[in-house]
């Protein structure tokens, strides 16, 4: 049985540095999850994921991650794994965690 569609954002890892990135409505990749394109329609999400997968020279393994909109209308992850990914690596204090 296939999993039912849930709204979300497209995420992947940057091919050069491994950073978590999010696909924007302008067909760019951003390390800021609040800039991710919100996808609430299954057909549109499939089309955008297909477009994101064409960037195999930029990112690794794009996929649709379940998300919801916060009070400001920005997407935020609903699953703990995706919440964790927004904060960067946890093996030592650096990058997003040091800010």
N, CA, C and O atoms as a CHARMM CRD file, in Angstrom:
* protein
*
  396
    1    1 UNK  N      0.83600  -1.17300   0.00000 PROA 1      0.00000
    2    1 UNK  CA     0.00000   0.00000   0.00000 PROA 1      0.00000
    3    1 UNK  C      0.88400   1.24000   0.00000 PROA 1      0.00000
    4    1 UNK  O      1.82800   1.33300   0.78500 PROA 1      0.00000
    5    2 UNK  N      0.58500   2.18300  -0.86900 PROA 2      0.00000
    6    2 UNK  CA     1.40700   3.38400  -0.95000 PROA 2      0.00000
    7    2 UNK  C      1.04500   4.37600   0.15000 PROA 2      0.00000
    8    2 UNK  O     -0.08500   4.42000   0.63600 PROA 2      0.00000
    9    3 UNK  N      2.02700   5.15300   0.51500 PROA 3      0.00000
   10    3 UNK  CA     1.85400   6.16600   1.54400 PROA 3      0.00000
   11    3 UNK  C      1.03700   7.32300   0.96900 PROA 3      0.00000
   12    3 UNK  O      1.27600   7.74000  -0.16500 PROA 3      0.00000
   13    4 UNK  N      0.08800   7.83800   1.72400 PROA 4      0.00000
   14    4 UNK  CA    -0.72500   8.94700   1.23400 PROA 4      0.00000
   15    4 UNK  C      0.09300  10.23300   1.25800 PROA 4      0.00000
   16    4 UNK  O      1.01300  10.38600   2.06100 PROA 4      0.00000
   17    5 UNK  N     -0.25200  11.13600   0.38200 PROA 5      0.00000
   18    5 UNK  CA     0.46200  12.40300   0.26800 PROA 5      0.00000
   19    5 UNK  C      0.23800  13.26700   1.50400 PROA 5      0.00000
   20    5 UNK  O     -0.87100  13.34900   2.03200 PROA 5      0.00000
   21    6 UNK  N      1.30200  13.90100   1.94800 PROA 6      0.00000
   22    6 UNK  CA     1.23700  14.89000   3.02500 PROA 6      0.00000
   23    6 UNK  C      2.02800  16.11200   2.56400 PROA 6      0.00000
   24    6 UNK  O      3.10000  15.96300   1.97600 PROA 6      0.00000
   25    7 UNK  N      1.52200  17.30700   2.82000 PROA 7      0.00000
   26    7 UNK  CA     2.22400  18.52200   2.38800 PROA 7      0.00000
   27    7 UNK  C      3.64800  18.56800   2.94000 PROA 7      0.00000
   28    7 UNK  O      3.94400  18.00500   3.99400 PROA 7      0.00000
   29    8 UNK  N      4.51300  19.24600   2.20600 PROA 8      0.00000
   30    8 UNK  CA     5.88300  19.33900   2.67100 PROA 8      0.00000
   31    8 UNK  C      6.76300  20.20300   1.80100 PROA 8      0.00000
   32    8 UNK  O      6.28900  21.05800   1.05300 PROA 8      0.00000
   33    9 UNK  N      8.06700  19.96200   1.91600 PROA 9      0.00000
   34    9 UNK  CA     9.08400  20.69000   1.17300 PROA 9      0.00000
   35    9 UNK  C     10.06200  19.67500   0.58800 PROA 9      0.00000
   36    9 UNK  O     10.14300  18.53900   1.05400 PROA 9      0.00000
   37   10 UNK  N     10.79300  20.09000  -0.42400 PROA 10     0.00000
   38   10 UNK  CA    11.79700  19.22400  -1.01900 PROA 10     0.00000
   39   10 UNK  C     13.14300  19.55000  -0.38500 PROA 10     0.00000
   40   10 UNK  O     13.54900  20.71000  -0.30700 PROA 10     0.00000
   41   11 UNK  N     13.81800  18.51300   0.06100 PROA 11     0.00000
   42   11 UNK  CA    15.11600  18.67300   0.69600 PROA 11     0.00000
   43   11 UNK  C     16.10300  17.67700   0.10700 PROA 11     0.00000
   44   11 UNK  O     15.71600  16.66600  -0.48100 PROA 11     0.00000
   45   12 UNK  N     17.38100  17.98200   0.27600 PROA 12     0.00000
   46   12 UNK  CA    18.46400  17.12300  -0.21900 PROA 12     0.00000
   47   12 UNK  C     19.73500  17.52700   0.52100 PROA 12     0.00000
   48   12 UNK  O     19.69700  18.31400   1.46700 PROA 12     0.00000
   49   13 UNK  N     20.86300  16.97200   0.07000 PROA 13     0.00000
   50   13 UNK  CA    22.15600  17.38300   0.59700 PROA 13     0.00000
   51   13 UNK  C     22.98700  17.95400  -0.53900 PROA 13     0.00000
   52   13 UNK  O     22.99600  17.42000  -1.64800 PROA 13     0.00000
   53   14 UNK  N     23.68400  19.04400  -0.25100 PROA 14     0.00000
   54   14 UNK  CA    24.56000  19.67500  -1.22500 PROA 14     0.00000
   55   14 UNK  C     25.67200  18.69200  -1.59500 PROA 14     0.00000
   56   14 UNK  O     26.29700  18.09500  -0.71800 PROA 14     0.00000
   57   15 UNK  N     25.90900  18.53300  -2.86600 PROA 15     0.00000
   58   15 UNK  CA    26.89100  17.57300  -3.36300 PROA 15     0.00000
   59   15 UNK  C     28.31300  17.94200  -2.95300 PROA 15     0.00000
   60   15 UNK  O     29.13200  17.05200  -2.72200 PROA 15     0.00000
   61   16 UNK  N     28.62200  19.22700  -2.85800 PROA 16     0.00000
   62   16 UNK  CA    29.99100  19.65500  -2.55800 PROA 16     0.00000
   63   16 UNK  C     30.35100  19.56100  -1.09000 PROA 16     0.00000
   64   16 UNK  O     31.44500  19.11400  -0.74700 PROA 16     0.00000
   65   17 UNK  N     29.42600  19.98400  -0.20300 PROA 17     0.00000
   66   17 UNK  CA    29.79200  20.07200   1.21300 PROA 17     0.00000
   67   17 UNK  C     28.89500  19.27600   2.16000 PROA 17     0.00000
   68   17 UNK  O     29.13300  19.26500   3.36800 PROA 17     0.00000
   69   18 UNK  N     27.88000  18.61800   1.63500 PROA 18     0.00000
   70   18 UNK  CA    27.00200  17.79100   2.45200 PROA 18     0.00000
   71   18 UNK  C     25.94000  18.55200   3.21900 PROA 18     0.00000
   72   18 UNK  O     25.12800  17.94200   3.91500 PROA 18     0.00000
   73   19 UNK  N     25.92900  19.87600   3.10800 PROA 19     0.00000
   74   19 UNK  CA    24.97000  20.71000   3.82000 PROA 19     0.00000
   75   19 UNK  C     23.53700  20.34600   3.41800 PROA 19     0.00000
   76   19 UNK  O     23.27500  20.04000   2.25500 PROA 19     0.00000
   77   20 UNK  N     22.62900  20.38000   4.36500 PROA 20     0.00000
   78   20 UNK  CA    21.21800  20.16700   4.08200 PROA 20     0.00000
   79   20 UNK  C     20.70400  21.39400   3.33800 PROA 20     0.00000
   80   20 UNK  O     20.94800  22.52600   3.75700 PROA 20     0.00000
   81   21 UNK  N     19.99500  21.17000   2.23700 PROA 21     0.00000
   82   21 UNK  CA    19.45400  22.26600   1.43800 PROA 21     0.00000
   83   21 UNK  C     17.99100  21.99900   1.09900 PROA 21     0.00000
   84   21 UNK  O     17.51500  20.86600   1.16000 PROA 21     0.00000
   85   22 UNK  N     17.29500  23.06900   0.74100 PROA 22     0.00000
   86   22 UNK  CA    15.86000  23.02500   0.45600 PROA 22     0.00000
   87   22 UNK  C     15.60200  23.68700  -0.88500 PROA 22     0.00000
   88   22 UNK  O     16.21600  24.70100  -1.21800 PROA 22     0.00000
   89   23 UNK  N     14.68900  23.10600  -1.65200 PROA 23     0.00000
   90   23 UNK  CA    14.35600  23.61000  -2.98600 PROA 23     0.00000
   91   23 UNK  C     13.37100  24.76700  -2.86500 PROA 23     0.00000
   92   23 UNK  O     12.35200  24.66200  -2.18200 PROA 23     0.00000
   93   24 UNK  N     13.68500  25.86400  -3.53300 PROA 24     0.00000
   94   24 UNK  CA    12.83600  27.05500  -3.46700 PROA 24     0.00000
   95   24 UNK  C     11.92600  27.14600  -4.69400 PROA 24     0.00000
   96   24 UNK  O     12.10700  26.41600  -5.66800 PROA 24     0.00000
   97   25 UNK  N     10.95800  28.04100  -4.63600 PROA 25     0.00000
   98   25 UNK  CA    10.03300  28.25100  -5.75100 PROA 25     0.00000
   99   25 UNK  C     10.75200  28.80900  -6.97300 PROA 25     0.00000
  100   25 UNK  O     10.24800  28.71100  -8.09200 PROA 25     0.00000
  101   26 UNK  N     11.92700  29.39400  -6.76200 PROA 26     0.00000
  102   26 UNK  CA    12.71300  29.97000  -7.85500 PROA 26     0.00000
  103   26 UNK  C     13.70000  28.96000  -8.45000 PROA 26     0.00000
  104   26 UNK  O     14.61800  29.34800  -9.17100 PROA 26     0.00000
  105   27 UNK  N     13.52000  27.67900  -8.15600 PROA 27     0.00000
  106   27 UNK  CA    14.38300  26.60900  -8.66600 PROA 27     0.00000
  107   27 UNK  C     15.83200  26.74200  -8.20400 PROA 27     0.00000
  108   27 UNK  O     16.75800  26.42000  -8.94900 PROA 27     0.00000
  109   28 UNK  N     16.02300  27.21100  -6.98700 PROA 28     0.00000
  110   28 UNK  CA    17.34700  27.30800  -6.38300 PROA 28     0.00000
  111   28 UNK  C     17.35500  26.46600  -5.11600 PROA 28     0.00000
  112   28 UNK  O     16.30000  26.07400  -4.61800 PROA 28     0.00000
  113   29 UNK  N     18.53400  26.19000  -4.59800 PROA 29     0.00000
  114   29 UNK  CA    18.69600  25.44800  -3.35700 PROA 29     0.00000
  115   29 UNK  C     19.16000  26.40300  -2.27900 PROA 29     0.00000
  116   29 UNK  O     20.07800  27.19300  -2.49900 PROA 29     0.00000
  117   30 UNK  N     18.53300  26.33900  -1.11500 PROA 30     0.00000
  118   30 UNK  CA    18.85800  27.21400   0.00400 PROA 30     0.00000
  119   30 UNK  C     19.12600  26.38100   1.25600 PROA 30     0.00000
  120   30 UNK  O     18.47400  25.36100   1.48000 PROA 30     0.00000
  121   31 UNK  N     20.07500  26.81200   2.06000 PROA 31     0.00000
  122   31 UNK  CA    20.32700  26.12100   3.32700 PROA 31     0.00000
  123   31 UNK  C     19.34500  26.56700   4.40800 PROA 31     0.00000
  124   31 UNK  O     19.33800  26.01100   5.50700 PROA 31     0.00000
  125   32 UNK  N     18.52400  27.55700   4.10700 PROA 32     0.00000
  126   32 UNK  CA    17.52100  28.07400   5.04400 PROA 32     0.00000
  127   32 UNK  C     16.17800  27.39200   4.77800 PROA 32     0.00000
  128   32 UNK  O     15.55800  27.62300   3.73900 PROA 32     0.00000
  129   33 UNK  N     15.73400  26.56300   5.70400 PROA 33     0.00000
  130   33 UNK  CA    14.49100  25.81300   5.48300 PROA 33     0.00000
  131   33 UNK  C     13.25900  26.71000   5.36400 PROA 33     0.00000
  132   33 UNK  O     12.25200  26.29400   4.79100 PROA 33     0.00000
  133   34 UNK  N     13.32000  27.93000   5.89300 PROA 34     0.00000
  134   34 UNK  CA    12.17100  28.83600   5.78600 PROA 34     0.00000
  135   34 UNK  C     11.99700  29.35600   4.36200 PROA 34     0.00000
  136   34 UNK  O     10.95100  29.91600   4.03400 PROA 34     0.00000
  137   35 UNK  N     13.01000  29.17800   3.51400 PROA 35     0.00000
  138   35 UNK  CA    12.93700  29.60900   2.11800 PROA 35     0.00000
  139   35 UNK  C     12.39200  28.51700   1.19000 PROA 35     0.00000
  140   35 UNK  O     12.19200  28.75100  -0.00100 PROA 35     0.00000
  141   36 UNK  N     12.15700  27.33800   1.74000 PROA 36     0.00000
  142   36 UNK  CA    11.69200  26.20600   0.93100 PROA 36     0.00000
  143   36 UNK  C     10.30400  26.47500   0.35500 PROA 36     0.00000
  144   36 UNK  O      9.46900  27.14100   0.96700 PROA 36     0.00000
  145   37 UNK  N     10.09100  25.93800  -0.83300 PROA 37     0.00000
  146   37 UNK  CA     8.77300  26.04600  -1.47100 PROA 37     0.00000
  147   37 UNK  C      7.79600  25.11100  -0.76300 PROA 37     0.00000
  148   37 UNK  O      8.07600  23.92400  -0.59700 PROA 37     0.00000
  149   38 UNK  N      6.66500  25.64000  -0.35100 PROA 38     0.00000
  150   38 UNK  CA     5.61100  24.86900   0.30700 PROA 38     0.00000
  151   38 UNK  C      4.81200  24.12600  -0.75300 PROA 38     0.00000
  152   38 UNK  O      4.31800  24.74300  -1.69700 PROA 38     0.00000
  153   39 UNK  N      4.67800  22.81800  -0.61400 PROA 39     0.00000
  154   39 UNK  CA     3.97900  21.99300  -1.59400 PROA 39     0.00000
  155   39 UNK  C      2.80900  21.28900  -0.91400 PROA 39     0.00000
  156   39 UNK  O      2.99600  20.35100  -0.13900 PROA 39     0.00000
  157   40 UNK  N      1.60600  21.75400  -1.21600 PROA 40     0.00000
  158   40 UNK  CA     0.40700  21.21100  -0.58400 PROA 40     0.00000
  159   40 UNK  C     -0.41900  20.34500  -1.53000 PROA 40     0.00000
  160   40 UNK  O     -1.40200  19.73500  -1.10800 PROA 40     0.00000
  161   41 UNK  N     -0.03500  20.28500  -2.79700 PROA 41     0.00000
  162   41 UNK  CA    -0.75900  19.52200  -3.80800 PROA 41     0.00000
  163   41 UNK  C      0.12000  18.37400  -4.30500 PROA 41     0.00000
  164   41 UNK  O      1.27800  18.58900  -4.66200 PROA 41     0.00000
  165   42 UNK  N     -0.42100  17.16700  -4.32700 PROA 42     0.00000
  166   42 UNK  CA     0.35700  15.97800  -4.69200 PROA 42     0.00000
  167   42 UNK  C      0.90700  16.06100  -6.11400 PROA 42     0.00000
  168   42 UNK  O      2.06600  15.71700  -6.34500 PROA 42     0.00000
  169   43 UNK  N      0.10400  16.50700  -7.05500 PROA 43     0.00000
  170   43 UNK  CA     0.56500  16.58900  -8.44300 PROA 43     0.00000
  171   43 UNK  C      1.67100  17.62200  -8.58600 PROA 43     0.00000
  172   43 UNK  O      2.66400  17.37400  -9.26900 PROA 43     0.00000
  173   44 UNK  N      1.51400  18.77200  -7.95300 PROA 44     0.00000
  174   44 UNK  CA     2.53800  19.80400  -8.00400 PROA 44     0.00000
  175   44 UNK  C      3.81300  19.31800  -7.31800 PROA 44     0.00000
  176   44 UNK  O      4.91500  19.56700  -7.80900 PROA 44     0.00000
  177   45 UNK  N      3.67200  18.63700  -6.20100 PROA 45     0.00000
  178   45 UNK  CA     4.83100  18.11600  -5.46800 PROA 45     0.00000
  179   45 UNK  C      5.60400  17.13100  -6.33900 PROA 45     0.00000
  180   45 UNK  O      6.83400  17.16400  -6.36300 PROA 45     0.00000
  181   46 UNK  N      4.90800  16.26600  -7.04700 PROA 46     0.00000
  182   46 UNK  CA     5.56600  15.29400  -7.92500 PROA 46     0.00000
  183   46 UNK  C      6.30300  16.00500  -9.05600 PROA 46     0.00000
  184   46 UNK  O      7.42100  15.62700  -9.40600 PROA 46     0.00000
  185   47 UNK  N      5.68000  17.02800  -9.62300 PROA 47     0.00000
  186   47 UNK  CA     6.30600  17.79900 -10.69600 PROA 47     0.00000
  187   47 UNK  C      7.55300  18.51900 -10.18800 PROA 47     0.00000
  188   47 UNK  O      8.58900  18.50100 -10.85200 PROA 47     0.00000
  189   48 UNK  N      7.46500  19.14900  -9.02800 PROA 48     0.00000
  190   48 UNK  CA     8.60200  19.88700  -8.46500 PROA 48     0.00000
  191   48 UNK  C      9.73300  18.93300  -8.05000 PROA 48     0.00000
  192   48 UNK  O     10.91000  19.26000  -8.19900 PROA 48     0.00000
  193   49 UNK  N      9.37300  17.76600  -7.53700 PROA 49     0.00000
  194   49 UNK  CA    10.39000  16.78800  -7.16800 PROA 49     0.00000
  195   49 UNK  C     11.12600  16.30500  -8.41400 PROA 49     0.00000
  196   49 UNK  O     12.34500  16.13300  -8.39100 PROA 49     0.00000
  197   50 UNK  N     10.39700  16.09000  -9.48500 PROA 50     0.00000
  198   50 UNK  CA    11.01200  15.71100 -10.75400 PROA 50     0.00000
  199   50 UNK  C     11.99100  16.79200 -11.20500 PROA 50     0.00000
  200   50 UNK  O     13.09000  16.48300 -11.66800 PROA 50     0.00000
  201   51 UNK  N     11.59700  18.05100 -11.07100 PROA 51     0.00000
  202   51 UNK  CA    12.49300  19.16200 -11.43700 PROA 51     0.00000
  203   51 UNK  C     13.73100  19.16800 -10.53800 PROA 51     0.00000
  204   51 UNK  O     14.84900  19.33100 -11.02700 PROA 51     0.00000
  205   52 UNK  N     13.54100  18.99400  -9.24200 PROA 52     0.00000
  206   52 UNK  CA    14.66000  19.00600  -8.29000 PROA 52     0.00000
  207   52 UNK  C     15.64000  17.87000  -8.57500 PROA 52     0.00000
  208   52 UNK  O     16.84800  18.04300  -8.41100 PROA 52     0.00000
  209   53 UNK  N     15.14400  16.73500  -8.99200 PROA 53     0.00000
  210   53 UNK  CA    15.99900  15.58400  -9.27700 PROA 53     0.00000
  211   53 UNK  C     16.89000  15.81600 -10.49300 PROA 53     0.00000
  212   53 UNK  O     17.86200  15.08600 -10.69000 PROA 53     0.00000
  213   54 UNK  N     16.58000  16.80500 -11.30000 PROA 54     0.00000
  214   54 UNK  CA    17.42000  17.15000 -12.44700 PROA 54     0.00000
  215   54 UNK  C     18.71000  17.85100 -12.01800 PROA 54     0.00000
  216   54 UNK  O     19.61900  18.02500 -12.83000 PROA 54     0.00000
  217   55 UNK  N     18.79400  18.24900 -10.76200 PROA 55     0.00000
  218   55 UNK  CA    19.97300  18.94100 -10.24000 PROA 55     0.00000
  219   55 UNK  C     20.96900  17.97300  -9.61500 PROA 55     0.00000
  220   55 UNK  O     21.56400  18.27600  -8.58000 PROA 55     0.00000
  221   56 UNK  N     21.15400  16.81300 -10.23200 PROA 56     0.00000
  222   56 UNK  CA    22.05100  15.80100  -9.67400 PROA 56     0.00000
  223   56 UNK  C     23.50800  16.25700  -9.66000 PROA 56     0.00000
  224   56 UNK  O     24.34100  15.63200  -9.00300 PROA 56     0.00000
  225   57 UNK  N     23.82300  17.32000 -10.36200 PROA 57     0.00000
  226   57 UNK  CA    25.16900  17.88800 -10.33400 PROA 57     0.00000
  227   57 UNK  C     25.33200  18.88000  -9.17000 PROA 57     0.00000
  228   57 UNK  O     26.42700  19.39400  -8.94100 PROA 57     0.00000
  229   58 UNK  N     24.24600  19.14200  -8.44100 PROA 58     0.00000
  230   58 UNK  CA    24.25300  20.09100  -7.32500 PROA 58     0.00000
  231   58 UNK  C     23.92800  19.40700  -6.00300 PROA 58     0.00000
  232   58 UNK  O     24.54900  19.70000  -4.98200 PROA 58     0.00000
  233   59 UNK  N     22.94600  18.48800  -6.01900 PROA 59     0.00000
  234   59 UNK  CA    22.47400  17.85700  -4.78200 PROA 59     0.00000
  235   59 UNK  C     22.42100  16.33700  -4.89800 PROA 59     0.00000
  236   59 UNK  O     22.47400  15.76500  -5.98700 PROA 59     0.00000
  237   60 UNK  N     22.31500  15.71000  -3.73300 PROA 60     0.00000
  238   60 UNK  CA    22.21000  14.25600  -3.64200 PROA 60     0.00000
  239   60 UNK  C     20.84200  13.89000  -3.08500 PROA 60     0.00000
  240   60 UNK  O     20.43700  14.40900  -2.04500 PROA 60     0.00000
  241   61 UNK  N     20.12800  12.99900  -3.76700 PROA 61     0.00000
  242   61 UNK  CA    18.90000  12.37400  -3.28100 PROA 61     0.00000
  243   61 UNK  C     17.80900  13.32700  -2.78100 PROA 61     0.00000
  244   61 UNK  O     17.45000  13.26700  -1.60500 PROA 61     0.00000
  245   62 UNK  N     17.27600  14.19500  -3.63100 PROA 62     0.00000
  246   62 UNK  CA    16.16600  15.04400  -3.20400 PROA 62     0.00000
  247   62 UNK  C     14.91900  14.21100  -2.88400 PROA 62     0.00000
  248   62 UNK  O     14.63900  13.21000  -3.54500 PROA 62     0.00000
  249   63 UNK  N     14.18500  14.64000  -1.86800 PROA 63     0.00000
  250   63 UNK  CA    12.93800  13.95600  -1.50200 PROA 63     0.00000
  251   63 UNK  C     11.98600  14.94400  -0.84900 PROA 63     0.00000
  252   63 UNK  O     12.38500  16.02200  -0.40800 PROA 63     0.00000
  253   64 UNK  N     10.71700  14.55200  -0.79900 PROA 64     0.00000
  254   64 UNK  CA     9.69800  15.38500  -0.18000 PROA 64     0.00000
  255   64 UNK  C      9.64400  15.06600   1.31100 PROA 64     0.00000
  256   64 UNK  O      9.39300  13.92700   1.70500 PROA 64     0.00000
  257   65 UNK  N      9.88000  16.08000   2.13000 PROA 65     0.00000
  258   65 UNK  CA     9.84100  15.92400   3.58200 PROA 65     0.00000
  259   65 UNK  C      8.56100  16.56800   4.11500 PROA 65     0.00000
  260   65 UNK  O      8.24800  17.71100   3.78300 PROA 65     0.00000
  261   66 UNK  N      7.84400  15.84300   4.92400 PROA 66     0.00000
  262   66 UNK  CA     6.60100  16.34500   5.50100 PROA 66     0.00000
  263   66 UNK  C      6.87700  17.60200   6.32500 PROA 66     0.00000
  264   66 UNK  O      7.84400  17.66200   7.08300 PROA 66     0.00000
  265   67 UNK  N      6.01500  18.59600   6.16300 PROA 67     0.00000
  266   67 UNK  CA     6.17000  19.85600   6.88500 PROA 67     0.00000
  267   67 UNK  C      4.79400  20.48700   7.09900 PROA 67     0.00000
  268   67 UNK  O      3.79500  20.07200   6.51200 PROA 67     0.00000
  269   68 UNK  N      4.78200  21.48900   7.94700 PROA 68     0.00000
  270   68 UNK  CA     3.57400  22.28100   8.17200 PROA 68     0.00000
  271   68 UNK  C      3.97600  23.74700   8.14400 PROA 68     0.00000
  272   68 UNK  O      5.16300  24.06800   8.19000 PROA 68     0.00000
  273   69 UNK  N      3.01500  24.62000   8.07100 PROA 69     0.00000
  274   69 UNK  CA     3.30600  26.05400   8.09700 PROA 69     0.00000
  275   69 UNK  C      3.21500  26.55200   9.53100 PROA 69     0.00000
  276   69 UNK  O      2.30900  26.17300  10.27400 PROA 69     0.00000
  277   70 UNK  N      4.16300  27.40500   9.91500 PROA 70     0.00000
  278   70 UNK  CA     4.11600  27.99700  11.25200 PROA 70     0.00000
  279   70 UNK  C      3.26100  29.26300  11.21900 PROA 70     0.00000
  280   70 UNK  O      2.65900  29.57600  10.19200 PROA 70     0.00000
  281   71 UNK  N      3.20600  29.98400  12.32000 PROA 71     0.00000
  282   71 UNK  CA     2.36400  31.18100  12.42000 PROA 71     0.00000
  283   71 UNK  C      2.75800  32.25300  11.40400 PROA 71     0.00000
  284   71 UNK  O      1.91700  33.04400  10.97600 PROA 71     0.00000
  285   72 UNK  N      4.02500  32.28000  11.02100 PROA 72     0.00000
  286   72 UNK  CA     4.50600  33.25700  10.04400 PROA 72     0.00000
  287   72 UNK  C      4.28500  32.79100   8.60200 PROA 72     0.00000
  288   72 UNK  O      4.61500  33.51100   7.65900 PROA 72     0.00000
  289   73 UNK  N      3.72700  31.58500   8.43000 PROA 73     0.00000
  290   73 UNK  CA     3.47900  31.05200   7.10000 PROA 73     0.00000
  291   73 UNK  C      4.67000  30.34100   6.48800 PROA 73     0.00000
  292   73 UNK  O      4.61700  29.91900   5.33300 PROA 73     0.00000
  293   74 UNK  N      5.75000  30.20400   7.25700 PROA 74     0.00000
  294   74 UNK  CA     6.95100  29.52600   6.77100 PROA 74     0.00000
  295   74 UNK  C      6.84800  28.02600   7.01900 PROA 74     0.00000
  296   74 UNK  O      6.25600  27.60200   8.01200 PROA 74     0.00000
  297   75 UNK  N      7.41400  27.22600   6.13300 PROA 75     0.00000
  298   75 UNK  CA     7.38300  25.77900   6.36800 PROA 75     0.00000
  299   75 UNK  C      8.30900  25.38800   7.51000 PROA 75     0.00000
  300   75 UNK  O      9.41300  25.91500   7.64700 PROA 75     0.00000
  301   76 UNK  N      7.84100  24.46300   8.31600 PROA 76     0.00000
  302   76 UNK  CA     8.70400  23.89400   9.34900 PROA 76     0.00000
  303   76 UNK  C      8.45000  22.40000   9.41600 PROA 76     0.00000
  304   76 UNK  O      7.31500  21.95200   9.25700 PROA 76     0.00000
  305   77 UNK  N      9.50100  21.62900   9.64900 PROA 77     0.00000
  306   77 UNK  CA     9.37800  20.17100   9.63400 PROA 77     0.00000
  307   77 UNK  C      8.48900  19.65000  10.75600 PROA 77     0.00000
  308   77 UNK  O      8.41200  20.24300  11.83200 PROA 77     0.00000
  309   78 UNK  N      7.82300  18.53800  10.48900 PROA 78     0.00000
  310   78 UNK  CA     6.97600  17.91700  11.50600 PROA 78     0.00000
  311   78 UNK  C      7.61700  16.68600  12.12400 PROA 78     0.00000
  312   78 UNK  O      7.26000  16.29300  13.23400 PROA 78     0.00000
  313   79 UNK  N      8.55300  16.07900  11.42400 PROA 79     0.00000
  314   79 UNK  CA     9.20800  14.86600  11.92600 PROA 79     0.00000
  315   79 UNK  C     10.51700  15.25000  12.60800 PROA 79     0.00000
  316   79 UNK  O     11.21900  16.14900  12.14400 PROA 79     0.00000
  317   80 UNK  N     10.85000  14.57400  13.70500 PROA 80     0.00000
  318   80 UNK  CA    12.05300  14.93100  14.45500 PROA 80     0.00000
  319   80 UNK  C     13.32100  14.83400  13.61600 PROA 80     0.00000
  320   80 UNK  O     14.25100  15.61600  13.81500 PROA 80     0.00000
  321   81 UNK  N     13.37500  13.88800  12.68400 PROA 81     0.00000
  322   81 UNK  CA    14.56600  13.76000  11.83500 PROA 81     0.00000
  323   81 UNK  C     14.77200  15.02300  11.01200 PROA 81     0.00000
  324   81 UNK  O     15.89000  15.52500  10.89900 PROA 81     0.00000
  325   82 UNK  N     13.69200  15.53100  10.44300 PROA 82     0.00000
  326   82 UNK  CA    13.79000  16.74300   9.62200 PROA 82     0.00000
  327   82 UNK  C     14.05700  17.96800  10.48800 PROA 82     0.00000
  328   82 UNK  O     14.76800  18.87500  10.05500 PROA 82     0.00000
  329   83 UNK  N     13.50700  18.01800  11.69400 PROA 83     0.00000
  330   83 UNK  CA    13.81200  19.11500  12.61900 PROA 83     0.00000
  331   83 UNK  C     15.29700  19.11300  12.93700 PROA 83     0.00000
  332   83 UNK  O     15.93700  20.16400  12.96200 PROA 83     0.00000
  333   84 UNK  N     15.83600  17.94000  13.17700 PROA 84     0.00000
  334   84 UNK  CA    17.25100  17.77000  13.47500 PROA 84     0.00000
  335   84 UNK  C     18.11000  18.23000  12.30100 PROA 84     0.00000
  336   84 UNK  O     19.13200  18.88600  12.50000 PROA 84     0.00000
  337   85 UNK  N     17.70700  17.89400  11.09300 PROA 85     0.00000
  338   85 UNK  CA    18.47400  18.26300   9.90000 PROA 85     0.00000
  339   85 UNK  C     18.55400  19.76800   9.71700 PROA 85     0.00000
  340   85 UNK  O     19.53400  20.25500   9.15300 PROA 85     0.00000
  341   86 UNK  N     17.54500  20.53800  10.18100 PROA 86     0.00000
  342   86 UNK  CA    17.60000  21.99900  10.04400 PROA 86     0.00000
  343   86 UNK  C     18.68800  22.61100  10.90900 PROA 86     0.00000
  344   86 UNK  O     19.10900  23.74000  10.66000 PROA 86     0.00000
  345   87 UNK  N     19.15600  21.87800  11.92900 PROA 87     0.00000
  346   87 UNK  CA    20.16700  22.40600  12.85600 PROA 87     0.00000
  347   87 UNK  C     21.58700  21.99500  12.49000 PROA 87     0.00000
  348   87 UNK  O     22.53600  22.43200  13.14200 PROA 87     0.00000
  349   88 UNK  N     21.75400  21.18100  11.48000 PROA 88     0.00000
  350   88 UNK  CA    23.09000  20.80900  11.03300 PROA 88     0.00000
  351   88 UNK  C     23.66200  19.61800  11.78000 PROA 88     0.00000
  352   88 UNK  O     22.99400  19.04000  12.63800 PROA 88     0.00000
  353   89 UNK  N     24.89700  19.24700  11.45900 PROA 89     0.00000
  354   89 UNK  CA    25.53400  18.07600  12.07100 PROA 89     0.00000
  355   89 UNK  C     25.63200  18.20700  13.58600 PROA 89     0.00000
  356   89 UNK  O     25.71700  19.31500  14.11600 PROA 89     0.00000
  357   90 UNK  N     25.61900  17.08200  14.27000 PROA 90     0.00000
  358   90 UNK  CA    25.65700  17.10100  15.73300 PROA 90     0.00000
  359   90 UNK  C     26.93700  16.50600  16.29800 PROA 90     0.00000
  360   90 UNK  O     27.06100  16.35700  17.51400 PROA 90     0.00000
  361   91 UNK  N     27.88600  16.16400  15.44200 PROA 91     0.00000
  362   91 UNK  CA    29.09000  15.49600  15.94200 PROA 91     0.00000
  363   91 UNK  C     30.05500  16.45300  16.65000 PROA 91     0.00000
  364   91 UNK  O     30.89100  16.00600  17.43500 PROA 91     0.00000
  365   92 UNK  N     29.95500  17.74200  16.39100 PROA 92     0.00000
  366   92 UNK  CA    30.73200  18.73200  17.12700 PROA 92     0.00000
  367   92 UNK  C     30.09400  20.10900  16.93600 PROA 92     0.00000
  368   92 UNK  O     29.29000  20.30700  16.02500 PROA 92     0.00000
  369   93 UNK  N     30.45600  21.05300  17.79700 PROA 93     0.00000
  370   93 UNK  CA    29.82200  22.36800  17.81700 PROA 93     0.00000
  371   93 UNK  C     30.38100  23.22900  16.68900 PROA 93     0.00000
  372   93 UNK  O     31.51800  23.69500  16.76700 PROA 93     0.00000
  373   94 UNK  N     29.59000  23.43900  15.64700 PROA 94     0.00000
  374   94 UNK  CA    30.00800  24.26300  14.52000 PROA 94     0.00000
  375   94 UNK  C     28.79800  24.62200  13.67300 PROA 94     0.00000
  376   94 UNK  O     27.67800  24.19800  13.95800 PROA 94     0.00000
  377   95 UNK  N     29.02800  25.38200  12.66400 PROA 95     0.00000
  378   95 UNK  CA    27.97800  25.70700  11.69900 PROA 95     0.00000
  379   95 UNK  C     26.73700  26.30400  12.33100 PROA 95     0.00000
  380   95 UNK  O     26.83300  27.21900  13.14900 PROA 95     0.00000
  381   96 UNK  N     25.59200  25.80200  11.96500 PROA 96     0.00000
  382   96 UNK  CA    24.31400  26.33400  12.42300 PROA 96     0.00000
  383   96 UNK  C     24.17100  26.22800  13.93300 PROA 96     0.00000
  384   96 UNK  O     23.52500  27.07300  14.55200 PROA 96     0.00000
  385   97 UNK  N     24.76600  25.19900  14.53700 PROA 97     0.00000
  386   97 UNK  CA    24.60300  24.99700  15.98500 PROA 97     0.00000
  387   97 UNK  C     25.39300  26.02600  16.77800 PROA 97     0.00000
  388   97 UNK  O     25.02900  26.32200  17.91600 PROA 97     0.00000
  389   98 UNK  N     26.46000  26.57900  16.21600 PROA 98     0.00000
  390   98 UNK  CA    27.27800  27.54800  16.93400 PROA 98     0.00000
  391   98 UNK  C     26.64400  28.93000  16.92800 PROA 98     0.00000
  392   98 UNK  O     27.03700  29.78800  17.71800 PROA 98     0.00000
  393   99 UNK  N     25.69000  29.16000  16.06900 PROA 99     0.00000
  394   99 UNK  CA    25.06600  30.49200  15.96000 PROA 99     0.00000
  395   99 UNK  C     24.07600  30.75300  17.08000 PROA 99     0.00000
  396   99 UNK  O     23.46900  31.82300  17.13000 PROA 99     0.00000
